[in-house]
Amino acid sequence: MFDSTSRYYEIETASLSVFGGDGQARQIAYKRRRFIPTSEGNVALLEHLVVQQDRLDNVTYTYLGDPTQFWRVCDVNHVLLPCELTRDPGRRIKITLSKY
């Protein structure tokens, strides 16, 4: 369902029975809630100094070679919303190799 590099890859899939107006039950598959993991086991590569106009996808591409891995940078910096990381020039954000 998800690529092996996705943050949801290892999250358990669950299902829910839903009854439609016709009384027929159908199963809906979904991923369980994902919690931001601890930083334990991550190897720090460096810190990035945020500058005006930085975008997290570009920062992630520069350091990790894949803009879709922005979630790894969010996780290690304990941030839920990616825009928080690049909103304030002068902020230092951690870039790591994840334990995933």
C-alpha positions as a Markdown table, in Angstrom:
| # | Residue | x | y | z |
|---|---|---|---|---|
| 1 | Met | 0.0 | 0.0 | 0.0 |
| 2 | Phe | 2.8 | 2.4 | 0.9 |
| 3 | Asp | 6.4 | 2.6 | -0.5 |
| 4 | Ser | 9.1 | 1.3 | 1.9 |
| 5 | Thr | 10.4 | 4.8 | 2.3 |
| 6 | Ser | 7.0 | 6.2 | 3.4 |
| 7 | Arg | 6.5 | 7.2 | 7.0 |
| 8 | Tyr | 3.4 | 5.0 | 7.0 |
| 9 | Tyr | 5.1 | 1.9 | 5.7 |
| 10 | Glu | 5.5 | 0.1 | 9.0 |
| 11 | Ile | 2.3 | 1.4 | 10.6 |
| 12 | Glu | -0.3 | -1.3 | 11.2 |
| 13 | Thr | -3.2 | -1.5 | 8.8 |
| 14 | Ala | -6.6 | -1.9 | 10.5 |
| 15 | Ser | -10.1 | -2.3 | 9.1 |
| 16 | Leu | -13.5 | -1.0 | 10.0 |
| 17 | Ser | -16.9 | -2.4 | 9.0 |
| 18 | Val | -19.2 | 0.3 | 7.6 |
| 19 | Phe | -22.9 | -0.3 | 6.8 |
| 20 | Gly | -24.3 | 1.6 | 3.8 |
| 21 | Gly | -27.9 | 2.7 | 3.2 |
| 22 | Asp | -28.6 | -0.6 | 1.6 |
| 23 | Gly | -27.7 | -2.5 | 4.8 |
| 24 | Gln | -24.6 | -4.0 | 3.2 |
| 25 | Ala | -21.4 | -4.0 | 5.2 |
| 26 | Arg | -18.1 | -3.1 | 3.6 |
| 27 | Gln | -14.6 | -3.1 | 5.0 |
| 28 | Ile | -12.6 | 0.1 | 5.0 |
| 29 | Ala | -8.8 | -0.3 | 5.5 |
| 30 | Tyr | -6.9 | 2.4 | 7.2 |
| 31 | Lys | -3.5 | 3.0 | 8.9 |
| 32 | Arg | -3.4 | 3.3 | 12.7 |
| 33 | Arg | -2.3 | 6.6 | 14.2 |
| 34 | Arg | 1.4 | 7.5 | 13.7 |
| 35 | Phe | 3.2 | 9.1 | 16.6 |
| 36 | Ile | 6.4 | 11.1 | 16.2 |
| 37 | Pro | 9.2 | 8.8 | 17.3 |
| 38 | Thr | 11.9 | 9.6 | 19.7 |
| 39 | Ser | 15.3 | 10.7 | 18.3 |
| 40 | Glu | 16.9 | 7.7 | 19.9 |
| 41 | Gly | 19.0 | 5.7 | 17.3 |
| 42 | Asn | 19.3 | 8.6 | 14.8 |
| 43 | Val | 22.7 | 9.5 | 13.6 |
| 44 | Ala | 23.2 | 13.3 | 13.3 |
| 45 | Leu | 24.7 | 14.3 | 10.0 |
| 46 | Leu | 24.7 | 18.1 | 10.5 |
| 47 | Glu | 22.6 | 21.1 | 11.2 |
| 48 | His | 21.1 | 23.3 | 8.5 |
| 49 | Leu | 20.9 | 27.1 | 9.1 |
| 50 | Val | 17.6 | 28.2 | 7.7 |
| 51 | Val | 17.8 | 31.2 | 5.3 |
| 52 | Gln | 15.0 | 33.3 | 3.8 |
| 53 | Gln | 13.0 | 31.4 | 1.1 |
| 54 | Asp | 14.2 | 27.9 | 2.3 |
| 55 | Arg | 11.7 | 25.1 | 1.6 |
| 56 | Leu | 11.9 | 21.9 | 3.5 |
| 57 | Asp | 11.6 | 19.8 | 0.3 |
| 58 | Asn | 14.6 | 21.5 | -1.2 |
| 59 | Val | 16.6 | 21.2 | 2.0 |
| 60 | Thr | 15.8 | 17.5 | 2.3 |
| 61 | Tyr | 16.8 | 17.0 | -1.4 |
| 62 | Thr | 20.1 | 18.7 | -0.8 |
| 63 | Tyr | 21.1 | 16.6 | 2.2 |
| 64 | Leu | 19.2 | 13.3 | 1.7 |
| 65 | Gly | 18.7 | 13.2 | -2.1 |
| 66 | Asp | 15.0 | 12.8 | -1.9 |
| 67 | Pro | 12.5 | 15.7 | -1.3 |
| 68 | Thr | 9.8 | 13.2 | -0.1 |
| 69 | Gln | 11.8 | 12.3 | 2.9 |
| 70 | Phe | 11.1 | 15.7 | 4.6 |
| 71 | Trp | 9.2 | 13.8 | 7.3 |
| 72 | Arg | 12.5 | 12.4 | 8.6 |
| 73 | Val | 13.7 | 15.9 | 9.2 |
| 74 | Cys | 10.4 | 16.8 | 10.9 |
| 75 | Asp | 10.6 | 13.7 | 13.1 |
| 76 | Val | 14.1 | 14.3 | 14.4 |
| 77 | Asn | 13.2 | 18.0 | 15.1 |
| 78 | His | 10.0 | 16.9 | 16.8 |
| 79 | Val | 7.8 | 19.0 | 14.5 |
| 80 | Leu | 4.5 | 18.0 | 13.2 |
| 81 | Leu | 4.0 | 20.8 | 10.5 |
| 82 | Pro | 6.9 | 21.0 | 8.0 |
| 83 | Cys | 6.5 | 24.7 | 7.5 |
| 84 | Glu | 7.5 | 25.3 | 11.1 |
| 85 | Leu | 11.1 | 24.3 | 10.3 |
| 86 | Thr | 11.8 | 26.9 | 7.6 |
| 87 | Arg | 9.5 | 29.7 | 8.8 |
| 88 | Asp | 12.1 | 31.5 | 10.8 |
| 89 | Pro | 15.4 | 32.4 | 9.2 |
| 90 | Gly | 18.3 | 31.8 | 11.5 |
| 91 | Arg | 16.8 | 28.6 | 13.0 |
| 92 | Arg | 19.1 | 25.5 | 13.0 |
| 93 | Ile | 17.4 | 22.3 | 12.0 |
| 94 | Lys | 18.9 | 18.8 | 12.5 |
| 95 | Ile | 19.5 | 16.6 | 9.5 |
| 96 | Thr | 19.9 | 13.0 | 10.3 |
| 97 | Leu | 20.1 | 9.5 | 8.9 |
| 98 | Ser | 17.1 | 7.9 | 10.5 |
| 99 | Lys | 16.9 | 4.5 | 12.2 |
| 100 | Tyr | 14.0 | 3.5 | 9.9 |
